[in-house]
Amino acid sequence: MGGVGKTTLARFLYNEQKVKDHYELMAWVCVSDEFDIFKLSKNIFQSFTRENKEFGDFDQLQIALSKHLKDKRFLLVLDDVWSENDVDWKNLVKPFHSGAPQSVDNFDSHTTLKSLGEGIVKKCGCLPLALRALGRLLRTKTDEQDWEDVLNSEIWDLEKVDEIVPALRLSYYDLPACLKQLFAYCSLFPKDFMFDKDALVLLWMAEGFLNQSTGSMTQERLGHDYFDKLLARSFFQRAPNEESMFMMHDLMNDLATFVAGDLFLRFDGHMEEEALAKYRHMSFICEEYVGYDKFKAFKRARNLRTFLAVSLGVKRSWDCFYLSNKVLVDLLPELSLLRVICLTGFEISEVPSFIVKLPKSFLKLKKLKHFDIRDTPLLKRMPLGIGELKSLQTLTKIIIGGDDGFALTELKYIKNLQGKISIKGLDRVQTREAYLSLKMVTELELEWGNVFDGSQKETLDKDVLDALNPRTDQLKKLEIVLYGGIDFPSWVGDPLFIRLTQVSLRDCKVCTSLPSLGRLPFLKELFIKGLDGLKVVGLEFLGTSGVAFPSLELLCFEDMKGWTAWSTKSRVLFPCLRELRIMHCPNLVDISLEEVPSLRVLEIDGCGDRVLTSTVRAASLITKLEIKSMSGVTNEVWRGIIEYLGKVEELRINWCNDIKYLWASVEEAEFLVNVRKLVLYSCEKLVSFGEKEEDIYNCGSNLLPSLRNLEVWICESMERCSCPNSIETLTINDCSSITSISFATTTGRGHTLKSLEINNCKKLLEKEFGGEKINNTSMPIVEYVKIVNWPNLKSNIELSYSVHLTILMIEKCPYMQSFPNLQLPNLTHLIIYDCQSMMSFPDHQLPKLASLKHMRIRNCPSMNASFPQGFWPPNLCTLEIGGLKKPISKWGPQNFPTSLVELELIGEHACHDVTSLNIPLSSFFTRSIGDGVSIKFWDEEWLGSFKLAEVYPRLYALESMKDCNISDRLFKVNGHLSSAWNWRRSIRDGREKEEMESLVCLIQGVELKSGPDGWSWALESSGKFSVKSLRVKLDENILTLSHEKTRWNPLVPKKVNILVWRADKDSLATRCNLDKRCIDLHSILCPMCEEDVESLDHLMGQCSWSRSIWNFIFKWWGFSLSGDLDYKCVSNFVNRLSTEEKRMFSPFHLHCFEAVIFTSVWYIWRSRNDKVFRLKESNDCDIFKDVQSISFCWRTLYPI
């Protein structure tokens, strides 16, 4: 049930500092209506890892998620969940098991209101969202009449309209008219949409909703005040993962949509065109490709004020959205009343020509106030004459165009710009031009050109920057990029910027000093990168007196090649600093940094050893230390550092090639008493952890007692790995010299190891792995085992009866001969791959693995398993198998479980992925209805090739238990079929009644049986699956691919014939084909027309450019073209002529025309490539003339 306070309670706990300190990983994932387990698991993985990783199947995704969560304390909040499907939930939570175990006013002074309050609570149905909304409505009202009005309101007696909770409607109706309008505007936002407070206020201002501002209060301040009032009344709430973002509860979103009426449209691609004239505000969700046809009808929406693109969630770096230029050129100029145009996030190369040329149609947009073009990386040009739009308040990006391009002076009459502004190309500005009213700007980015060859005048750049002083106390963020001056003007670092919290100085290559940023009283984050000319960071950086950087929490220096010294001269500074990063500063040697008491995270990358030594001594309370690519960190240097690491919980050492040992004695190792996670990556000379390897073995739990997670990667000189018995996760990857892995002595009990991964350790001896077998005695609680490319492993794995093991992977172990018994009750994933010598496999035990969902056994040519009688794990979901000793075709009939959804059979000579052959496998299986217990009534295809939920959407919406089975709705009484329905309300006349009558007729022929539900294989009369019948069907589909006759025309060169042959197979490198192969492209639109996706059919026929060429060609030969064109239509034109038409021409004449068609295809492709790779334009007339001349030439060179 929505609105009961689940999200509120979870958010309160999620943001609690104690909770954040306790968990190593935290993620908040919104599920909403669609419960797609693969998509949801992928979102969870990305939320935890911040990685965009693609997975071939659900198996790989769950393994990766399980591995990432291994032994970690994590908190996952799944918000807005409506699914109750047990199977989906069990599959979803499997990877989670790998994680670590685990003064208020009252009624005393208002006694007369108590009974009224209790009555209101009862009417609210105890929904916390409703209670909170009404509570905040009544919190300032003590008059008994006000409370009685709420309790006795007629709204309680109204039937819920569109499921709107009456209490929320009461709260809305109590709002002032001005707030009602602002809340209704938010109906443009989809559910789960996160919005920024400042951005929403700017939209309200642009729409004219805040014009009632009077006196000293500005429109912006008034907007913020109104926003806070809506937030205080629970119409808005804070987004869980984004501290600065807000969102609406789903019930509030429904309320906004309900009260918005007919003036607001959240466009999803479907609507009645007749209603367009009434809409004033329209939003749409950003999609990867937004075409013109979607909005074509909006030319009739003459009263439209808002064209707003919104995207769900935070846009990730790999997300790309493309908008058809026709929307910009042909549609927007026609909407003269537009006040808001938001194109943020779209990949567009230039603002459309209607703005560049400013035709009369664009001049109608005089009312435009909000022009949002943020996050448009391909945009390189600004519209000339945009300064004529004097009403503009929001212009997020300004690009200076040089001598004949856009000039900053064009904006001199626009006085009310506010919000975020990014100005690029400032190297093309003269001082006298560098004026822009920035007094209302909150975020400012200033960027010069990437040219430092002497052409930039240092004084000019400083004058330009000085002239762009925003002179406002509203500034919150400042970024200066590619600035060419040697120092900064005094306003950068002015303490009067009392709201400035973030500053970034990037790639200012010739700067020799920093501004006095230490004077900024509320600066929290400071990023300094790429200042190659800076040699010394001294007192000027701190400011004149007092505590420097009083509020700074994060400080990052990066890519400072000339930096040699950092002096603080015993000043008091950084009282709040929690994270310090110094990266790629190879010449920094002199640091006089005093104690930094609040520092907890330290990252040093690409620096000398003195940087590490100095900072560690000044930060003895750090809990996380990461060092990378450190030169000069020898054993001696490291031993001087280790004594300061007593509080460190996570230690990462990467690419430090001079360390041989982490400690020389037990006493030194004791400094790492609190380390829980140790990661070593590519340390070339590292031999072992301790110089005396027996220390760990003898000391047991007394050495590194807190260590739980140990990872060693690509340490090629490492020979021995001795692990304390506290280890829970052990990962050894690509350590080519390691011969021994040992564990500390244990007193009559096994290790605490839960996860074991050994990968590509070719010299590791079987007998040297802990001196014992990998079994349930030595590792009683192991859950995850992955062993890859361990040549010396033969028979050391005996994991029978390991009740905790869930994932087992054995790959590329060429001498492993047998597989252990499969007494593994909780095993969910089993992978055996490329084990050449493995002969025996207990296939007869597979039916006992009730928890096994995913199994992969392939390329084990000695394995004699034949899976007789087709016994498989009863709940198997995915199966990939083949490449064994006995061919699949000789296994006999198989009885796959009904839970199987993915099947890949690997042949003995070739591998054919069943899913890639375009064979409708689902049509070969039909549902066999038994007692109806395991078949979903609404969501499975059991009455035909359709789902009842799709055929009867109104009834499905009324269903109270959407996950019900057939047996929940249909049953037998005295041999006759009866039904039981569970609707949320009674069926109404009209569409609902019609659907009900149709459904009753449809189910009359259903016959329930006493046995269980199952599947029937349509390719065998017996209904049982056989490999032979499937192979015959596969061969039919495969062999038909080779029956197509190869066309070859001797009148054209070989290269032309080959190109046409490739086109016939659709193997040309069109953007559509490249995108299918996951090749990164800035756009997949046709480069010739930019109107649609560039597929073969579009480029060769549907494109207006190529269509014009074909019109010339066919007219030349006396043929006519009609209807839609595609590649086959033009390339096979001769073959498609009727017999009567062919008689009108000689065979040679037709052969010549086919040669001309081939030539035209070749020229179209070549011209397309000229534009893409050489930026060379070709018009249709020129191409036609080239085809004519080259056809005559080839006719003489290639006679038949």
QUIKA-V52075 format. One record per residue. N is the residue number from 1. NEAR is the number of other C-alpha atoms within 12 Angstrom. Layout:
BEGIN
n: {N | N}
near: {NEAR | NEAR}
END
This chain:
BEGIN
n: {1 | 2 | 3 | 4 | 5 | 6 | 7 | 8 | 9 | 10 | 11 | 12 | 13 | 14 | 15 | 16 | 17 | 18 | 19 | 20 | 21 | 22 | 23 | 24 | 25 | 26 | 27 | 28 | 29 | 30 | 31 | 32 | 33 | 34 | 35 | 36 | 37 | 38 | 39 | 40 | 41 | 42 | 43 | 44 | 45 | 46 | 47 | 48 | 49 | 50 | 51 | 52 | 53 | 54 | 55 | 56 | 57 | 58 | 59 | 60 | 61 | 62 | 63 | 64 | 65 | 66 | 67 | 68 | 69 | 70 | 71 | 72 | 73 | 74 | 75 | 76 | 77 | 78 | 79 | 80 | 81 | 82 | 83 | 84 | 85 | 86 | 87 | 88 | 89 | 90 | 91 | 92 | 93 | 94 | 95 | 96 | 97 | 98 | 99 | 100 | 101 | 102 | 103 | 104 | 105 | 106 | 107 | 108 | 109 | 110 | 111 | 112 | 113 | 114 | 115 | 116 | 117 | 118 | 119 | 120 | 121 | 122 | 123 | 124 | 125 | 126 | 127 | 128 | 129 | 130 | 131 | 132 | 133 | 134 | 135 | 136 | 137 | 138 | 139 | 140 | 141 | 142 | 143 | 144 | 145 | 146 | 147 | 148 | 149 | 150 | 151 | 152 | 153 | 154 | 155 | 156 | 157 | 158 | 159 | 160 | 161 | 162 | 163 | 164 | 165 | 166 | 167 | 168 | 169 | 170 | 171 | 172 | 173 | 174 | 175 | 176 | 177 | 178 | 179 | 180 | 181 | 182 | 183 | 184 | 185 | 186 | 187 | 188 | 189 | 190 | 191 | 192 | 193 | 194 | 195 | 196 | 197 | 198 | 199 | 200 | 201 | 202 | 203 | 204 | 205 | 206 | 207 | 208 | 209 | 210 | 211 | 212 | 213 | 214 | 215 | 216 | 217 | 218 | 219 | 220 | 221 | 222 | 223 | 224 | 225 | 226 | 227 | 228 | 229 | 230 | 231 | 232 | 233 | 234 | 235 | 236 | 237 | 238 | 239 | 240 | 241 | 242 | 243 | 244 | 245 | 246 | 247 | 248 | 249 | 250 | 251 | 252 | 253 | 254 | 255 | 256 | 257 | 258 | 259 | 260 | 261 | 262 | 263 | 264 | 265 | 266 | 267 | 268 | 269 | 270 | 271 | 272 | 273 | 274 | 275 | 276 | 277 | 278 | 279 | 280 | 281 | 282 | 283 | 284 | 285 | 286 | 287 | 288 | 289 | 290 | 291 | 292 | 293 | 294 | 295 | 296 | 297 | 298 | 299 | 300 | 301 | 302 | 303 | 304 | 305 | 306 | 307 | 308 | 309 | 310 | 311 | 312 | 313 | 314 | 315 | 316 | 317 | 318 | 319 | 320 | 321 | 322 | 323 | 324 | 325 | 326 | 327 | 328 | 329 | 330 | 331 | 332 | 333 | 334 | 335 | 336 | 337 | 338 | 339 | 340 | 341 | 342 | 343 | 344 | 345 | 346 | 347 | 348 | 349 | 350 | 351 | 352 | 353 | 354 | 355 | 356 | 357 | 358 | 359 | 360 | 361 | 362 | 363 | 364 | 365 | 366 | 367 | 368 | 369 | 370 | 371 | 372 | 373 | 374 | 375 | 376 | 377 | 378 | 379 | 380 | 381 | 382 | 383 | 384 | 385 | 386 | 387 | 388 | 389 | 390 | 391 | 392 | 393 | 394 | 395 | 396 | 397 | 398 | 399 | 400 | 401 | 402 | 403 | 404 | 405 | 406 | 407 | 408 | 409 | 410 | 411 | 412 | 413 | 414 | 415 | 416 | 417 | 418 | 419 | 420 | 421 | 422 | 423 | 424 | 425 | 426 | 427 | 428 | 429 | 430 | 431 | 432 | 433 | 434 | 435 | 436 | 437 | 438 | 439 | 440 | 441 | 442 | 443 | 444 | 445 | 446 | 447 | 448 | 449 | 450 | 451 | 452 | 453 | 454 | 455 | 456 | 457 | 458 | 459 | 460 | 461 | 462 | 463 | 464 | 465 | 466 | 467 | 468 | 469 | 470 | 471 | 472 | 473 | 474 | 475 | 476 | 477 | 478 | 479 | 480 | 481 | 482 | 483 | 484 | 485 | 486 | 487 | 488 | 489 | 490 | 491 | 492 | 493 | 494 | 495 | 496 | 497 | 498 | 499 | 500 | 501 | 502 | 503 | 504 | 505 | 506 | 507 | 508 | 509 | 510 | 511 | 512 | 513 | 514 | 515 | 516 | 517 | 518 | 519 | 520 | 521 | 522 | 523 | 524 | 525 | 526 | 527 | 528 | 529 | 530 | 531 | 532 | 533 | 534 | 535 | 536 | 537 | 538 | 539 | 540 | 541 | 542 | 543 | 544 | 545 | 546 | 547 | 548 | 549 | 550 | 551 | 552 | 553 | 554 | 555 | 556 | 557 | 558 | 559 | 560 | 561 | 562 | 563 | 564 | 565 | 566 | 567 | 568 | 569 | 570 | 571 | 572 | 573 | 574 | 575 | 576 | 577 | 578 | 579 | 580 | 581 | 582 | 583 | 584 | 585 | 586 | 587 | 588 | 589 | 590 | 591 | 592 | 593 | 594 | 595 | 596 | 597 | 598 | 599 | 600 | 601 | 602 | 603 | 604 | 605 | 606 | 607 | 608 | 609 | 610 | 611 | 612 | 613 | 614 | 615 | 616 | 617 | 618 | 619 | 620 | 621 | 622 | 623 | 624 | 625 | 626 | 627 | 628 | 629 | 630 | 631 | 632 | 633 | 634 | 635 | 636 | 637 | 638 | 639 | 640 | 641 | 642 | 643 | 644 | 645 | 646 | 647 | 648 | 649 | 650 | 651 | 652 | 653 | 654 | 655 | 656 | 657 | 658 | 659 | 660 | 661 | 662 | 663 | 664 | 665 | 666 | 667 | 668 | 669 | 670 | 671 | 672 | 673 | 674 | 675 | 676 | 677 | 678 | 679 | 680 | 681 | 682 | 683 | 684 | 685 | 686 | 687 | 688 | 689 | 690 | 691 | 692 | 693 | 694 | 695 | 696 | 697 | 698 | 699 | 700 | 701 | 702 | 703 | 704 | 705 | 706 | 707 | 708 | 709 | 710 | 711 | 712 | 713 | 714 | 715 | 716 | 717 | 718 | 719 | 720 | 721 | 722 | 723 | 724 | 725 | 726 | 727 | 728 | 729 | 730 | 731 | 732 | 733 | 734 | 735 | 736 | 737 | 738 | 739 | 740 | 741 | 742 | 743 | 744 | 745 | 746 | 747 | 748 | 749 | 750 | 751 | 752 | 753 | 754 | 755 | 756 | 757 | 758 | 759 | 760 | 761 | 762 | 763 | 764 | 765 | 766 | 767 | 768 | 769 | 770 | 771 | 772 | 773 | 774 | 775 | 776 | 777 | 778 | 779 | 780 | 781 | 782 | 783 | 784 | 785 | 786 | 787 | 788 | 789 | 790 | 791 | 792 | 793 | 794 | 795 | 796 | 797 | 798 | 799 | 800 | 801 | 802 | 803 | 804 | 805 | 806 | 807 | 808 | 809 | 810 | 811 | 812 | 813 | 814 | 815 | 816 | 817 | 818 | 819 | 820 | 821 | 822 | 823 | 824 | 825 | 826 | 827 | 828 | 829 | 830 | 831 | 832 | 833 | 834 | 835 | 836 | 837 | 838 | 839 | 840 | 841 | 842 | 843 | 844 | 845 | 846 | 847 | 848 | 849 | 850 | 851 | 852 | 853 | 854 | 855 | 856 | 857 | 858 | 859 | 860 | 861 | 862 | 863 | 864 | 865 | 866 | 867 | 868 | 869 | 870 | 871 | 872 | 873 | 874 | 875 | 876 | 877 | 878 | 879 | 880 | 881 | 882 | 883 | 884 | 885 | 886 | 887 | 888 | 889 | 890 | 891 | 892 | 893 | 894 | 895 | 896 | 897 | 898 | 899 | 900 | 901 | 902 | 903 | 904 | 905 | 906 | 907 | 908 | 909 | 910 | 911 | 912 | 913 | 914 | 915 | 916 | 917 | 918 | 919 | 920 | 921 | 922 | 923 | 924 | 925 | 926 | 927 | 928 | 929 | 930 | 931 | 932 | 933 | 934 | 935 | 936 | 937 | 938 | 939 | 940 | 941 | 942 | 943 | 944 | 945 | 946 | 947 | 948 | 949 | 950 | 951 | 952 | 953 | 954 | 955 | 956 | 957 | 958 | 959 | 960 | 961 | 962 | 963 | 964 | 965 | 966 | 967 | 968 | 969 | 970 | 971 | 972 | 973 | 974 | 975 | 976 | 977 | 978 | 979 | 980 | 981 | 982 | 983 | 984 | 985 | 986 | 987 | 988 | 989 | 990 | 991 | 992 | 993 | 994 | 995 | 996 | 997 | 998 | 999 | 1000 | 1001 | 1002 | 1003 | 1004 | 1005 | 1006 | 1007 | 1008 | 1009 | 1010 | 1011 | 1012 | 1013 | 1014 | 1015 | 1016 | 1017 | 1018 | 1019 | 1020 | 1021 | 1022 | 1023 | 1024 | 1025 | 1026 | 1027 | 1028 | 1029 | 1030 | 1031 | 1032 | 1033 | 1034 | 1035 | 1036 | 1037 | 1038 | 1039 | 1040 | 1041 | 1042 | 1043 | 1044 | 1045 | 1046 | 1047 | 1048 | 1049 | 1050 | 1051 | 1052 | 1053 | 1054 | 1055 | 1056 | 1057 | 1058 | 1059 | 1060 | 1061 | 1062 | 1063 | 1064 | 1065 | 1066 | 1067 | 1068 | 1069 | 1070 | 1071 | 1072 | 1073 | 1074 | 1075 | 1076 | 1077 | 1078 | 1079 | 1080 | 1081 | 1082 | 1083 | 1084 | 1085 | 1086 | 1087 | 1088 | 1089 | 1090 | 1091 | 1092 | 1093 | 1094 | 1095 | 1096 | 1097 | 1098 | 1099 | 1100 | 1101 | 1102 | 1103 | 1104 | 1105 | 1106 | 1107 | 1108 | 1109 | 1110 | 1111 | 1112 | 1113 | 1114 | 1115 | 1116 | 1117 | 1118 | 1119 | 1120 | 1121 | 1122 | 1123 | 1124 | 1125 | 1126 | 1127 | 1128 | 1129 | 1130 | 1131 | 1132 | 1133 | 1134 | 1135 | 1136 | 1137 | 1138 | 1139 | 1140 | 1141 | 1142 | 1143 | 1144 | 1145 | 1146 | 1147 | 1148 | 1149 | 1150 | 1151 | 1152 | 1153 | 1154 | 1155 | 1156 | 1157 | 1158 | 1159 | 1160 | 1161 | 1162 | 1163 | 1164 | 1165 | 1166 | 1167 | 1168 | 1169 | 1170 | 1171 | 1172 | 1173 | 1174 | 1175 | 1176 | 1177 | 1178 | 1179 | 1180 | 1181 | 1182 | 1183 | 1184 | 1185 | 1186 | 1187 | 1188 | 1189 | 1190 | 1191 | 1192 | 1193 | 1194 | 1195 | 1196 | 1197 | 1198 | 1199 | 1200}
near: {20 | 27 | 33 | 23 | 25 | 22 | 32 | 28 | 18 | 24 | 29 | 21 | 21 | 32 | 27 | 16 | 12 | 12 | 20 | 20 | 16 | 19 | 24 | 28 | 28 | 31 | 31 | 31 | 31 | 35 | 27 | 22 | 16 | 15 | 25 | 22 | 28 | 27 | 22 | 31 | 38 | 32 | 31 | 40 | 37 | 25 | 31 | 31 | 21 | 18 | 19 | 18 | 19 | 18 | 20 | 14 | 27 | 32 | 36 | 28 | 32 | 38 | 40 | 33 | 36 | 38 | 36 | 34 | 38 | 41 | 39 | 32 | 27 | 32 | 30 | 32 | 29 | 30 | 33 | 28 | 24 | 21 | 24 | 17 | 22 | 14 | 20 | 20 | 22 | 18 | 31 | 33 | 26 | 36 | 37 | 34 | 35 | 37 | 32 | 30 | 16 | 14 | 3 | 7 | 11 | 15 | 16 | 11 | 11 | 18 | 15 | 18 | 26 | 19 | 18 | 26 | 30 | 21 | 20 | 32 | 25 | 18 | 27 | 31 | 21 | 22 | 27 | 29 | 37 | 37 | 33 | 29 | 40 | 39 | 30 | 27 | 31 | 29 | 23 | 14 | 18 | 22 | 17 | 20 | 16 | 21 | 30 | 23 | 20 | 34 | 29 | 19 | 22 | 15 | 24 | 25 | 14 | 16 | 13 | 18 | 18 | 17 | 25 | 29 | 39 | 35 | 43 | 44 | 36 | 35 | 36 | 36 | 26 | 24 | 26 | 16 | 16 | 27 | 31 | 28 | 29 | 38 | 42 | 34 | 40 | 44 | 39 | 42 | 41 | 36 | 32 | 34 | 35 | 32 | 33 | 27 | 30 | 33 | 33 | 35 | 35 | 43 | 42 | 40 | 38 | 37 | 36 | 29 | 28 | 30 | 19 | 18 | 20 | 12 | 10 | 9 | 15 | 19 | 30 | 37 | 26 | 28 | 34 | 28 | 23 | 34 | 36 | 23 | 25 | 36 | 26 | 21 | 33 | 36 | 42 | 37 | 37 | 30 | 33 | 35 | 27 | 22 | 17 | 16 | 23 | 32 | 38 | 38 | 41 | 38 | 37 | 41 | 36 | 33 | 37 | 37 | 32 | 29 | 29 | 28 | 22 | 21 | 28 | 35 | 40 | 33 | 28 | 21 | 23 | 17 | 17 | 17 | 18 | 13 | 21 | 27 | 24 | 22 | 34 | 33 | 41 | 41 | 33 | 32 | 33 | 32 | 24 | 23 | 26 | 34 | 25 | 25 | 21 | 24 | 31 | 24 | 24 | 38 | 27 | 23 | 33 | 25 | 25 | 37 | 40 | 43 | 44 | 39 | 35 | 34 | 30 | 23 | 30 | 20 | 21 | 17 | 14 | 18 | 25 | 28 | 34 | 36 | 41 | 37 | 32 | 27 | 33 | 34 | 28 | 25 | 31 | 43 | 33 | 29 | 36 | 28 | 29 | 38 | 39 | 42 | 41 | 39 | 42 | 34 | 34 | 37 | 34 | 34 | 23 | 27 | 36 | 30 | 24 | 30 | 30 | 22 | 20 | 25 | 20 | 15 | 21 | 33 | 27 | 23 | 33 | 26 | 28 | 39 | 39 | 44 | 40 | 39 | 35 | 31 | 26 | 31 | 25 | 23 | 27 | 25 | 31 | 40 | 34 | 32 | 26 | 37 | 31 | 25 | 34 | 25 | 29 | 36 | 42 | 44 | 43 | 36 | 37 | 41 | 40 | 35 | 27 | 23 | 13 | 11 | 23 | 31 | 34 | 39 | 27 | 27 | 34 | 24 | 21 | 28 | 24 | 29 | 40 | 40 | 39 | 37 | 37 | 36 | 41 | 35 | 35 | 42 | 40 | 32 | 35 | 27 | 23 | 20 | 25 | 33 | 29 | 35 | 25 | 35 | 26 | 32 | 38 | 35 | 37 | 40 | 39 | 41 | 36 | 37 | 29 | 23 | 22 | 24 | 12 | 12 | 15 | 27 | 25 | 28 | 23 | 29 | 40 | 34 | 30 | 34 | 42 | 26 | 28 | 35 | 32 | 35 | 24 | 25 | 24 | 27 | 37 | 32 | 35 | 38 | 36 | 41 | 36 | 36 | 45 | 41 | 35 | 29 | 32 | 35 | 28 | 23 | 27 | 36 | 39 | 29 | 30 | 23 | 30 | 24 | 26 | 36 | 34 | 36 | 38 | 40 | 41 | 33 | 34 | 39 | 38 | 35 | 38 | 29 | 31 | 37 | 33 | 30 | 48 | 41 | 34 | 38 | 29 | 31 | 38 | 32 | 36 | 37 | 36 | 41 | 36 | 32 | 38 | 34 | 27 | 36 | 28 | 29 | 35 | 30 | 28 | 27 | 34 | 34 | 30 | 23 | 18 | 19 | 23 | 33 | 36 | 29 | 30 | 36 | 30 | 33 | 34 | 34 | 38 | 33 | 32 | 39 | 29 | 28 | 39 | 27 | 27 | 35 | 25 | 28 | 20 | 20 | 26 | 24 | 33 | 39 | 25 | 27 | 31 | 28 | 35 | 37 | 37 | 40 | 34 | 32 | 40 | 33 | 29 | 37 | 27 | 27 | 30 | 28 | 29 | 24 | 25 | 33 | 25 | 26 | 35 | 31 | 36 | 42 | 39 | 43 | 34 | 33 | 38 | 33 | 36 | 33 | 40 | 43 | 35 | 31 | 40 | 42 | 28 | 27 | 36 | 30 | 28 | 34 | 32 | 36 | 41 | 37 | 40 | 35 | 32 | 36 | 31 | 25 | 36 | 26 | 26 | 19 | 27 | 33 | 26 | 24 | 33 | 34 | 26 | 29 | 37 | 30 | 28 | 36 | 31 | 34 | 36 | 35 | 36 | 33 | 32 | 37 | 31 | 28 | 38 | 32 | 36 | 42 | 35 | 27 | 22 | 26 | 22 | 28 | 35 | 31 | 29 | 36 | 33 | 27 | 33 | 33 | 37 | 35 | 36 | 43 | 34 | 32 | 37 | 30 | 28 | 37 | 36 | 37 | 43 | 34 | 26 | 25 | 31 | 25 | 32 | 38 | 29 | 22 | 28 | 27 | 27 | 26 | 37 | 40 | 28 | 29 | 36 | 37 | 42 | 40 | 36 | 45 | 34 | 33 | 38 | 32 | 31 | 39 | 35 | 39 | 45 | 41 | 47 | 42 | 38 | 35 | 40 | 39 | 44 | 44 | 40 | 45 | 34 | 32 | 39 | 31 | 28 | 36 | 32 | 32 | 37 | 37 | 37 | 32 | 28 | 24 | 13 | 8 | 16 | 27 | 36 | 32 | 40 | 44 | 45 | 40 | 36 | 40 | 33 | 33 | 40 | 29 | 29 | 35 | 28 | 29 | 21 | 24 | 31 | 31 | 20 | 25 | 25 | 34 | 32 | 30 | 23 | 30 | 37 | 27 | 32 | 41 | 45 | 46 | 44 | 39 | 40 | 33 | 34 | 37 | 31 | 27 | 37 | 30 | 29 | 29 | 33 | 26 | 34 | 27 | 24 | 32 | 27 | 30 | 39 | 43 | 46 | 40 | 38 | 45 | 34 | 33 | 37 | 30 | 26 | 35 | 28 | 30 | 37 | 30 | 23 | 34 | 29 | 34 | 27 | 29 | 38 | 42 | 45 | 39 | 37 | 40 | 33 | 33 | 38 | 31 | 29 | 35 | 28 | 25 | 28 | 26 | 27 | 21 | 26 | 34 | 28 | 23 | 33 | 26 | 34 | 39 | 39 | 42 | 39 | 37 | 39 | 36 | 35 | 39 | 29 | 27 | 33 | 27 | 34 | 31 | 32 | 22 | 21 | 27 | 26 | 34 | 36 | 25 | 30 | 35 | 32 | 33 | 35 | 35 | 38 | 39 | 34 | 38 | 29 | 26 | 29 | 33 | 26 | 23 | 24 | 21 | 25 | 25 | 28 | 33 | 30 | 28 | 28 | 26 | 23 | 29 | 30 | 31 | 32 | 28 | 27 | 21 | 15 | 13 | 21 | 26 | 21 | 28 | 18 | 17 | 20 | 17 | 20 | 17 | 22 | 26 | 18 | 23 | 27 | 27 | 28 | 29 | 31 | 25 | 25 | 30 | 25 | 29 | 32 | 29 | 35 | 32 | 26 | 27 | 25 | 33 | 27 | 19 | 18 | 19 | 20 | 31 | 26 | 18 | 25 | 27 | 21 | 25 | 33 | 29 | 22 | 25 | 27 | 21 | 25 | 29 | 29 | 29 | 27 | 38 | 31 | 25 | 31 | 32 | 27 | 22 | 11 | 7 | 11 | 15 | 21 | 22 | 20 | 19 | 28 | 21 | 20 | 17 | 17 | 15 | 22 | 17 | 12 | 11 | 15 | 24 | 18 | 19 | 26 | 28 | 19 | 17 | 28 | 23 | 12 | 18 | 24 | 19 | 14 | 28 | 26 | 28 | 22 | 15 | 14 | 18 | 27 | 27 | 29 | 27 | 28 | 23 | 24 | 20 | 12 | 13 | 21 | 28 | 29 | 29 | 29 | 21 | 24 | 31 | 24 | 16 | 24 | 28 | 18 | 17 | 20 | 19 | 14 | 13 | 15 | 12 | 10 | 11 | 11 | 16 | 25 | 22 | 31 | 26 | 32 | 37 | 26 | 20 | 20 | 31 | 28 | 24 | 30 | 39 | 24 | 23 | 32 | 28 | 21 | 22 | 20 | 28 | 25 | 32 | 34 | 28 | 24 | 23 | 19 | 16 | 13 | 13 | 15 | 16 | 21 | 26 | 32 | 37 | 36 | 33 | 34 | 34 | 26 | 29 | 32 | 31 | 31 | 31 | 30 | 39 | 31 | 34 | 47 | 43 | 33 | 30 | 32 | 25 | 30 | 39 | 35 | 27 | 37 | 42 | 26 | 28 | 34 | 25 | 16 | 19 | 20 | 15 | 21 | 15 | 23 | 15 | 11 | 17 | 26 | 27 | 31 | 27 | 26 | 41 | 34 | 24 | 28 | 30 | 19 | 16 | 19 | 12 | 12 | 9 | 16 | 18 | 14 | 15 | 20 | 13 | 16 | 20 | 19 | 27 | 27 | 29 | 36 | 35 | 41 | 44 | 41 | 46 | 43 | 43 | 44 | 37 | 36 | 41 | 32 | 27 | 32 | 35 | 24 | 18 | 19 | 23 | 12 | 12 | 13 | 15 | 21 | 27 | 24 | 27 | 19 | 18 | 31 | 34 | 22 | 27 | 34 | 28 | 18 | 25 | 32 | 21 | 19 | 26 | 26 | 16 | 14 | 18 | 18 | 14}
END
